[in-house]
Amino acid sequence: MKLNSVIFHTGRLSEIRDFYEGTLNLPTGTYVKENQTVPDFSDSYVNYYLEGGLLCFESEATRTDIGTIVFSVKDFSGFRSRIEKAGIKILGGNADYFKIKDPEGRSLIIEPLR
């Protein structure tokens, strides 16, 4: 079995996009529509295609899904340094991982890619 995607609902899509695209530097996905490659986001959702699956945030004013997302990154120390410079509070960890929160309180665990 292979994980295809994870979808979270959010009432703050703009802030979520700023955090995941700006702070974490995740690129938005793309797809082909009428023989044209187009960005995979709108005013109501955004899709991030990551190695191994899709991370989606859908706008929904009445609920916010909270969970934990684990990211494995190639340049662990460089990524941590960039997060600290962005003013994101490190909430724990050690040499093998660290924790942060996104704007809606989801826990993110960042670990080195092995």
N, C-alpha and C positions, 0 to 999 in steps of 0.2 A: 504494500500500500504506500502511496506517495501523497503527501499533503499538497493539495492544490491551492487553497487560499484560506485566509482568516479575515473576517469582516467585523469591524467594530462600528457601532453607531455613535454619533457625536452631535452635540448641539453647537459645536465651535469649530466647524470645518476650516475656517480661515486660519485660526490659531494653530490648529493641528498641522495644516500645510506649512505654515511658517516654521514650525518646530521640526517636522520630519524632513522637509526640503532644505530649509535654511540652516538649522543647527546640526542636524544629522547628515545632511547632504545626500539624501535619498533622491534618485531621479524618478520622476513620474514615468509610468509605463506608456506604451504606445500600442496601437492596433491598426489594422488595415481596414479602411472604409472606402468603397468605390475606387479601389486601386491606389489610394493615397494613404500614407502613414500619418495618423493623427494622434495627438496626445490623449491619454486615457484618463481624463478628468473633466469635471464640469462644475457647475455651482452646487451640485448635490452629492458629489462623490470624488474620490481620488484613488487611483490604484498605483501601488509601487510594486514593480516586478523585481523580486530578489532571487538570488540563487536558491532554488528549492521551493519557491511558491510565491504567492501573491499576498500582499498586505493591503487591505482596502479599508477606507473610512467612508461611511455613508452618512450624510446629513439627516438627522432626525431630531426634531426639537423636543420630543417627549421622553427620550431615554439616552443614556450614555452607558456603553458597555465598558466595564473596567476589567482588566486582566493583566497578565505579565507577558511581555514580549522579550525573547532572548535573541540578541544579535551576536554573531561571530564576525570579528573584523580583522583584516589583514595586518594593519599597522595599529596594534593595540595601544601602545604608549603614545603615538601621535594622535590617535583618536581621543584618548583621555585628555591629553593636553589641550586639544581644540575645544572639548566640552568645558573644561575648566576655564579657558579663556573667554568662552561665551557666557560665563557666569552661571552655568548650570551646577547646582549643588550635587556633589557626590554623596550618596546616602549610605555607603558602606562598601565593603569589598576587601580585596587583597591583591596580590600579584597576579591572580588568575581571573579576576572579574571585578566589576564595579557596578553599582546600581544608581540609576537616576529615575526621575519621573517626567512624564510628558505633561503638557498643560492641563490635562483633565485628570491627572493622578494615576495613570497607568504606570506600573513598574516596568522599567526596562533594565535588563541585565545585559551588560556588554562583556564579552569574553574574547580572548584571542582566537583567531581561526587556526585550527590545528590540522 
